[in-house]
Amino acid sequence: MAKSSTVRARIEPNLKADVERLFSKLGISTTEAINLFYRQVKLRNGIPFNVVVLNKTTEKVFKDTDISRNLIRCDDADDMFKKLKI
């Protein structure tokens, strides 16, 4: 089928640039990424990923990790399980 419909959206310039760099690394264009998203929405009959509102605890953890606060570093999986007491 010929592609003749247009999708227009306003995007923050920095977000657009960052995402387009990722698309380039993946070897796809923005148009291909949008088509992929649309096809997945159609296939799954909904958004192809979870859309959630973070609770306060999760939001705090994300903020902390963004600034490298309250992190526990592990040498490997065994060290991680030991520190988690699993």
N, C-alpha and C positions, 0 to 999 in steps of 0.2 A: 504494500500500500504506500502511496506517495505521502511524503511528510510535508504537510502544508499548513498545519496549525502552529500558532506561536504562543509561547508562555512568556509573560513578562513579570518580573519581580524586582523589588527594590531590596538591595542587600548592603549591609555595612561594608565599606570598601576594604577594610583590613580582613574581615572574615572572608570576603570573596577572594582576595589575593591568596590568603593562606590555604583555602580549600582548593583553589585552582592549581596551586603548587602540588598539593597532594594528588589531585587528578592526574597531573602531568607525570608524577612518579608512577602512578598506576597505569599510565599509557592510555588514558581515556580523556575525552573532551568533556566540557560542562554539559553539552547537549547529550552526549552518551550517558553521562551520570544521571541526568534528569530522566531520560528514557528508561534507564535501569530502575530508578526509583518508581516511576509510574507503572512499569511492568510488575514490579514486586507488590505494589499496592493492589493492582488488579488481581494478581495471582493469590495473594493472601486475603483479599477482600477487606483490607484495612492497612494501617500504617505498619511497615515491616520491622518495627522495633518498638520496644516498650517506651511509652511516654508517661512519665511519672512526675509527681511533685515530691521533691526530697523532704524527708522529715528533718527536724532540727539537728539530730545527731549525725545523720549522713551529711548534711550540709556543712556542719562543723568539721567533720573529718576531711571532706574535700578541701575546705579552706585551709586547714592545717597542713595537709599534704602539699598544697600548692606553694606554701612558704617553708616547706621542710621542717615543720614543727611536729613534735610527738611521734616521730618515726622510729620504728624498731628495725634495725638492719640485721639481715641474716646472711651468713656465708653461703648457705645452700639449703635445699629442702629439709635435710635432716636437722640443721640448726633451727630452721623455722618451726618445725614440729616440736622440737625440744623447748623452744621459747613459748610456744602455745600450750605446752604441757599435754600434747596429744600423743 
